[in-house]
Amino acid sequence: MPGYGVAEAGGGKGLLPWKWARERLSKSHNYWISTIHPDGRPHVMVVWGLWLDETFYFSTGGQSRKARNLAANPHCVISTEKAAEAVIVEGVAQQIAVRDDPAFVQKFIRLYKKKYNWKIDSNEGNFYAVHPRMAFGLLEKDFTGAATRWQFPDA
């Protein structure tokens, strides 16, 4: 992570494996999502979601600030809830139309109900897939030795 003194201090010996990040992305209960207002101001909110097949999925109301921001600019950041073992994912959100992929939406609803004990109606809200472009893993107890960055091919 250039500019943080991490490479010099840790020498890359304690870098975190992607499996470590995947576990935290899967197990996090709450996630932070950062989006951008059309005028460039940031917006951060808590969401519930699922990490499946190397992608973050969530749902939000069609008129929510998140949905309106993503309609104007699909770039966003997703973060797990535990700062001491943080995973931050920079990505691009893609809306999933129920009519285009009803089987996946039903799978999402089923897994979401299992994780949160909350039933989503497929006729309400918007469904999104956030495809990662870059991710960071930060372990507080070994920041200089374990801070890791992963890059993904363009989604």
PyRosetta script that sets phi, psi and omega in degrees:
from pyrosetta import init, pose_from_sequence

init()
pose = pose_from_sequence("MPGYGVAEAGGGKGLLPWKWARERLSKSHNYWISTIHPDGRPHVMVVWGLWLDETFYFSTGGQSRKARNLAANPHCVISTEKAAEAVIVEGVAQQIAVRDDPAFVQKFIRLYKKKYNWKIDSNEGNFYAVHPRMAFGLLEKDFTGAATRWQFPDA")
pose.set_psi(1, 87.0)
pose.set_omega(1, -176.9)
pose.set_phi(2, -53.8)
pose.set_psi(2, 141.5)
pose.set_omega(2, 177.1)
pose.set_phi(3, 91.6)
pose.set_psi(3, -8.9)
pose.set_omega(3, -179.0)
pose.set_phi(4, -107.2)
pose.set_psi(4, -6.3)
pose.set_omega(4, -177.5)
pose.set_phi(5, 75.1)
pose.set_psi(5, 10.0)
pose.set_omega(5, -175.8)
pose.set_phi(6, -74.2)
pose.set_psi(6, -46.8)
pose.set_omega(6, -177.7)
pose.set_phi(7, -60.7)
pose.set_psi(7, -40.7)
pose.set_omega(7, -179.2)
pose.set_phi(8, -68.1)
pose.set_psi(8, -41.3)
pose.set_omega(8, -175.4)
pose.set_phi(9, -74.7)
pose.set_psi(9, -45.6)
pose.set_omega(9, -174.3)
pose.set_phi(10, -96.0)
pose.set_psi(10, -20.6)
pose.set_omega(10, 179.0)
pose.set_phi(11, 66.7)
pose.set_psi(11, 10.7)
pose.set_omega(11, 177.9)
pose.set_phi(12, 77.3)
pose.set_psi(12, 6.4)
pose.set_omega(12, -175.9)
pose.set_phi(13, -73.3)
pose.set_psi(13, -29.4)
pose.set_omega(13, -176.3)
pose.set_phi(14, -107.0)
pose.set_psi(14, 22.8)
pose.set_omega(14, -177.9)
pose.set_phi(15, -57.0)
pose.set_psi(15, 144.2)
pose.set_omega(15, -177.2)
pose.set_phi(16, -80.4)
pose.set_psi(16, 139.9)
pose.set_omega(16, 176.2)
pose.set_phi(17, -76.9)
pose.set_psi(17, 153.3)
pose.set_omega(17, 178.9)
pose.set_phi(18, -58.5)
pose.set_psi(18, -30.5)
pose.set_omega(18, 177.3)
pose.set_phi(19, -56.9)
pose.set_psi(19, -39.0)
pose.set_omega(19, 178.1)
pose.set_phi(20, -59.4)
pose.set_psi(20, -46.4)
pose.set_omega(20, 179.9)
pose.set_phi(21, -66.6)
pose.set_psi(21, -44.3)
pose.set_omega(21, -179.1)
pose.set_phi(22, -58.9)
pose.set_psi(22, -41.8)
pose.set_omega(22, 179.1)
pose.set_phi(23, -61.3)
pose.set_psi(23, -43.5)
pose.set_omega(23, -179.5)
pose.set_phi(24, -70.7)
pose.set_psi(24, -36.8)
pose.set_omega(24, 176.3)
pose.set_phi(25, -65.1)
pose.set_psi(25, -36.3)
pose.set_omega(25, 179.8)
pose.set_phi(26, -73.8)
pose.set_psi(26, -38.9)
pose.set_omega(26, -172.8)
pose.set_phi(27, -88.6)
pose.set_psi(27, -18.2)
pose.set_omega(27, -178.8)
pose.set_phi(28, -57.3)
pose.set_psi(28, 139.0)
pose.set_omega(28, 178.4)
pose.set_phi(29, -89.6)
pose.set_psi(29, -46.7)
pose.set_omega(29, 178.0)
pose.set_phi(30, -111.1)
pose.set_psi(30, 145.8)
pose.set_omega(30, 177.9)
pose.set_phi(31, -128.8)
pose.set_psi(31, 148.4)
pose.set_omega(31, 172.2)
pose.set_phi(32, -97.3)
pose.set_psi(32, 135.7)
pose.set_omega(32, 173.4)
pose.set_phi(33, -121.7)
pose.set_psi(33, 131.4)
pose.set_omega(33, 176.7)
pose.set_phi(34, -112.4)
pose.set_psi(34, 127.1)
pose.set_omega(34, 177.3)
pose.set_phi(35, -127.0)
pose.set_psi(35, 178.5)
pose.set_omega(35, -175.4)
pose.set_phi(36, -125.2)
pose.set_psi(36, 124.7)
pose.set_omega(36, 173.0)
pose.set_phi(37, -59.8)
pose.set_psi(37, 154.7)
pose.set_omega(37, 176.8)
pose.set_phi(38, -56.4)
pose.set_psi(38, -26.3)
pose.set_omega(38, 179.3)
pose.set_phi(39, -88.4)
pose.set_psi(39, 5.2)
pose.set_omega(39, 175.4)
pose.set_phi(40, 98.2)
pose.set_psi(40, -7.7)
pose.set_omega(40, 179.1)
pose.set_phi(41, -72.2)
pose.set_psi(41, 144.4)
pose.set_omega(41, 178.1)
pose.set_phi(42, -79.1)
pose.set_psi(42, 155.2)
pose.set_omega(42, 175.1)
pose.set_phi(43, -138.8)
pose.set_psi(43, 129.4)
pose.set_omega(43, 179.1)
pose.set_phi(44, -124.7)
pose.set_psi(44, 137.4)
pose.set_omega(44, 179.8)
pose.set_phi(45, -149.3)
pose.set_psi(45, 157.7)
pose.set_omega(45, 175.6)
pose.set_phi(46, -89.4)
pose.set_psi(46, 138.3)
pose.set_omega(46, 174.9)
pose.set_phi(47, -135.9)
pose.set_psi(47, 161.8)
pose.set_omega(47, 168.1)
pose.set_phi(48, -99.8)
pose.set_psi(48, 149.2)
pose.set_omega(48, -179.5)
pose.set_phi(49, -169.0)
pose.set_psi(49, -176.8)
pose.set_omega(49, -176.6)
pose.set_phi(50, -131.3)
pose.set_psi(50, 137.1)
pose.set_omega(50, 171.6)
pose.set_phi(51, -100.6)
pose.set_psi(51, 112.0)
pose.set_omega(51, -178.4)
pose.set_phi(52, -135.9)
pose.set_psi(52, 134.5)
pose.set_omega(52, 173.3)
pose.set_phi(53, 50.0)
pose.set_psi(53, 46.6)
pose.set_omega(53, 176.2)
pose.set_phi(54, 63.2)
pose.set_psi(54, 27.4)
pose.set_omega(54, -179.8)
pose.set_phi(55, -141.0)
pose.set_psi(55, 144.6)
pose.set_omega(55, 175.8)
pose.set_phi(56, -98.1)
pose.set_psi(56, 129.8)
pose.set_omega(56, -179.8)
pose.set_phi(57, -118.5)
pose.set_psi(57, 139.4)
pose.set_omega(57, 175.1)
pose.set_phi(58, -153.1)
pose.set_psi(58, 170.0)
pose.set_omega(58, 178.5)
pose.set_phi(59, -129.9)
pose.set_psi(59, 148.0)
pose.set_omega(59, 176.6)
pose.set_phi(60, -152.7)
pose.set_psi(60, 157.6)
pose.set_omega(60, 178.3)
pose.set_phi(61, -59.1)
pose.set_psi(61, 144.4)
pose.set_omega(61, -177.1)
pose.set_phi(62, -61.7)
pose.set_psi(62, -25.0)
pose.set_omega(62, 179.5)
pose.set_phi(63, -105.2)
pose.set_psi(63, 9.1)
pose.set_omega(63, 179.1)
pose.set_phi(64, -66.4)
pose.set_psi(64, 158.8)
pose.set_omega(64, 177.7)
pose.set_phi(65, -58.8)
pose.set_psi(65, -39.7)
pose.set_omega(65, 179.2)
pose.set_phi(66, -59.0)
pose.set_psi(66, -48.6)
pose.set_omega(66, -177.6)
pose.set_phi(67, -63.1)
pose.set_psi(67, -43.2)
pose.set_omega(67, 180.0)
pose.set_phi(68, -66.7)
pose.set_psi(68, -39.4)
pose.set_omega(68, 177.4)
pose.set_phi(69, -64.6)
pose.set_psi(69, -44.3)
pose.set_omega(69, -178.5)
pose.set_phi(70, -66.4)
pose.set_psi(70, -29.8)
pose.set_omega(70, 176.4)
pose.set_phi(71, -64.9)
pose.set_psi(71, -34.2)
pose.set_omega(71, -179.5)
pose.set_phi(72, -85.3)
pose.set_psi(72, -32.3)
pose.set_omega(72, -177.7)
pose.set_phi(73, -153.6)
pose.set_psi(73, 109.1)
pose.set_omega(73, -174.4)
pose.set_phi(74, -77.1)
pose.set_psi(74, -3.7)
pose.set_omega(74, 178.3)
pose.set_phi(75, -72.3)
pose.set_psi(75, 136.5)
pose.set_omega(75, -178.5)
pose.set_phi(76, -155.6)
pose.set_psi(76, 172.1)
pose.set_omega(76, 177.3)
pose.set_phi(77, -129.0)
pose.set_psi(77, 133.7)
pose.set_omega(77, 176.0)
pose.set_phi(78, -115.4)
pose.set_psi(78, 134.6)
pose.set_omega(78, 178.3)
pose.set_phi(79, -130.8)
pose.set_psi(79, 146.7)
pose.set_omega(79, 174.9)
pose.set_phi(80, -76.3)
pose.set_psi(80, 169.2)
pose.set_omega(80, -172.5)
pose.set_phi(81, -80.8)
pose.set_psi(81, -23.1)
pose.set_omega(81, -173.0)
pose.set_phi(82, -99.5)
pose.set_psi(82, 106.5)
pose.set_omega(82, -176.9)
pose.set_phi(83, -65.3)
pose.set_psi(83, -27.8)
pose.set_omega(83, -179.3)
pose.set_phi(84, -71.1)
pose.set_psi(84, -19.5)
pose.set_omega(84, 175.8)
pose.set_phi(85, -135.5)
pose.set_psi(85, 60.8)
pose.set_omega(85, -170.2)
pose.set_phi(86, -78.5)
pose.set_psi(86, 142.5)
pose.set_omega(86, 167.8)
pose.set_phi(87, -127.0)
pose.set_psi(87, 125.3)
pose.set_omega(87, -178.7)
pose.set_phi(88, -120.5)
pose.set_psi(88, 126.1)
pose.set_omega(88, -177.3)
pose.set_phi(89, -117.8)
pose.set_psi(89, 119.9)
pose.set_omega(89, 171.8)
pose.set_phi(90, -93.0)
pose.set_psi(90, 131.5)
pose.set_omega(90, -177.5)
pose.set_phi(91, -159.2)
pose.set_psi(91, -170.6)
pose.set_omega(91, 179.9)
pose.set_phi(92, -125.0)
pose.set_psi(92, 127.1)
pose.set_omega(92, -178.9)
pose.set_phi(93, -88.6)
pose.set_psi(93, 138.8)
pose.set_omega(93, 177.3)
pose.set_phi(94, -125.0)
pose.set_psi(94, 126.7)
pose.set_omega(94, 178.5)
pose.set_phi(95, -73.9)
pose.set_psi(95, 139.6)
pose.set_omega(95, 178.6)
pose.set_phi(96, -107.5)
pose.set_psi(96, 115.7)
pose.set_omega(96, 178.8)
pose.set_phi(97, -80.4)
pose.set_psi(97, 130.3)
pose.set_omega(97, -179.3)
pose.set_phi(98, -56.3)
pose.set_psi(98, -40.9)
pose.set_omega(98, -177.7)
pose.set_phi(99, -66.5)
pose.set_psi(99, -26.7)
pose.set_omega(99, -178.9)
pose.set_phi(100, -82.9)
pose.set_psi(100, -28.0)
pose.set_omega(100, -177.7)
pose.set_phi(101, -146.6)
pose.set_psi(101, 63.2)
pose.set_omega(101, -176.8)
pose.set_phi(102, -61.5)
pose.set_psi(102, -33.4)
pose.set_omega(102, -179.4)
pose.set_phi(103, -65.0)
pose.set_psi(103, -43.2)
pose.set_omega(103, 179.3)
pose.set_phi(104, -66.5)
pose.set_psi(104, -42.3)
pose.set_omega(104, -179.7)
pose.set_phi(105, -60.3)
pose.set_psi(105, -40.5)
pose.set_omega(105, 177.6)
pose.set_phi(106, -65.3)
pose.set_psi(106, -38.8)
pose.set_omega(106, 176.0)
pose.set_phi(107, -62.4)
pose.set_psi(107, -46.0)
pose.set_omega(107, 179.0)
pose.set_phi(108, -58.3)
pose.set_psi(108, -47.1)
pose.set_omega(108, -179.1)
pose.set_phi(109, -60.1)
pose.set_psi(109, -42.8)
pose.set_omega(109, -179.8)
pose.set_phi(110, -64.3)
pose.set_psi(110, -47.9)
pose.set_omega(110, -179.1)
pose.set_phi(111, -68.8)
pose.set_psi(111, -35.2)
pose.set_omega(111, 177.4)
pose.set_phi(112, -64.8)
pose.set_psi(112, -43.1)
pose.set_omega(112, 178.0)
pose.set_phi(113, -61.5)
pose.set_psi(113, -41.9)
pose.set_omega(113, 179.6)
pose.set_phi(114, -64.1)
pose.set_psi(114, -42.7)
pose.set_omega(114, -177.1)
pose.set_phi(115, -74.3)
pose.set_psi(115, -42.2)
pose.set_omega(115, -171.2)
pose.set_phi(116, -111.9)
pose.set_psi(116, -6.0)
pose.set_omega(116, -174.5)
pose.set_phi(117, 54.1)
pose.set_psi(117, 45.8)
pose.set_omega(117, -178.7)
pose.set_phi(118, -140.5)
pose.set_psi(118, 124.4)
pose.set_omega(118, -178.3)
pose.set_phi(119, -92.6)
pose.set_psi(119, 126.2)
pose.set_omega(119, 175.6)
pose.set_phi(120, -98.1)
pose.set_psi(120, 138.2)
pose.set_omega(120, 175.1)
pose.set_phi(121, -89.4)
pose.set_psi(121, 126.1)
pose.set_omega(121, -177.5)
pose.set_phi(122, -65.6)
pose.set_psi(122, -12.8)
pose.set_omega(122, 179.2)
pose.set_phi(123, -90.9)
pose.set_psi(123, -3.9)
pose.set_omega(123, -178.6)
pose.set_phi(124, -116.4)
pose.set_psi(124, 140.6)
pose.set_omega(124, 173.9)
pose.set_phi(125, 76.4)
pose.set_psi(125, -180.0)
pose.set_omega(125, -180.0)
pose.set_phi(126, -116.5)
pose.set_psi(126, 146.3)
pose.set_omega(126, 177.6)
pose.set_phi(127, -108.4)
pose.set_psi(127, 138.9)
pose.set_omega(127, -177.1)
pose.set_phi(128, -131.9)
pose.set_psi(128, 148.2)
pose.set_omega(128, 170.4)
pose.set_phi(129, -117.2)
pose.set_psi(129, 124.7)
pose.set_omega(129, 176.9)
pose.set_phi(130, -104.4)
pose.set_psi(130, 112.7)
pose.set_omega(130, -179.2)
pose.set_phi(131, -91.4)
pose.set_psi(131, 122.0)
pose.set_omega(131, -176.0)
pose.set_phi(132, -69.3)
pose.set_psi(132, 143.8)
pose.set_omega(132, 172.2)
pose.set_phi(133, -110.8)
pose.set_psi(133, -38.8)
pose.set_omega(133, 179.6)
pose.set_phi(134, -150.2)
pose.set_psi(134, 147.6)
pose.set_omega(134, 177.6)
pose.set_phi(135, -140.0)
pose.set_psi(135, 154.1)
pose.set_omega(135, 178.8)
pose.set_phi(136, -128.4)
pose.set_psi(136, 139.6)
pose.set_omega(136, 173.7)
pose.set_phi(137, -119.8)
pose.set_psi(137, 127.1)
pose.set_omega(137, -176.8)
pose.set_phi(138, -128.7)
pose.set_psi(138, 122.8)
pose.set_omega(138, 179.8)
pose.set_phi(139, -111.7)
pose.set_psi(139, 109.4)
pose.set_omega(139, -173.7)
pose.set_phi(140, -54.8)
pose.set_psi(140, -43.0)
pose.set_omega(140, -174.8)
pose.set_phi(141, -69.7)
pose.set_psi(141, -13.5)
pose.set_omega(141, 177.7)
pose.set_phi(142, -145.6)
pose.set_psi(142, 52.9)
pose.set_omega(142, -174.4)
pose.set_phi(143, -55.8)
pose.set_psi(143, -50.5)
pose.set_omega(143, -175.2)
pose.set_phi(144, -72.3)
pose.set_psi(144, -22.5)
pose.set_omega(144, -179.6)
pose.set_phi(145, -95.0)
pose.set_psi(145, -23.2)
pose.set_omega(145, -171.5)
pose.set_phi(146, -116.5)
pose.set_psi(146, -11.9)
pose.set_omega(146, -178.2)
pose.set_phi(147, -55.0)
pose.set_psi(147, 127.8)
pose.set_omega(147, -171.7)
pose.set_phi(148, -134.0)
pose.set_psi(148, 144.7)
pose.set_omega(148, 174.6)
pose.set_phi(149, -124.0)
pose.set_psi(149, 133.7)
pose.set_omega(149, 175.4)
pose.set_phi(150, -117.4)
pose.set_psi(150, 140.8)
pose.set_omega(150, 175.9)
pose.set_phi(151, -116.9)
pose.set_psi(151, 143.4)
pose.set_omega(151, -177.6)
pose.set_phi(152, -121.0)
pose.set_psi(152, 151.6)
pose.set_omega(152, 175.0)
pose.set_phi(153, -63.4)
pose.set_psi(153, 153.7)
pose.set_omega(153, 179.4)
pose.set_phi(154, -53.7)
pose.set_psi(154, 134.0)
pose.set_omega(154, -179.0)
pose.set_phi(155, -76.5)
pose.dump_pdb("model.pdb")
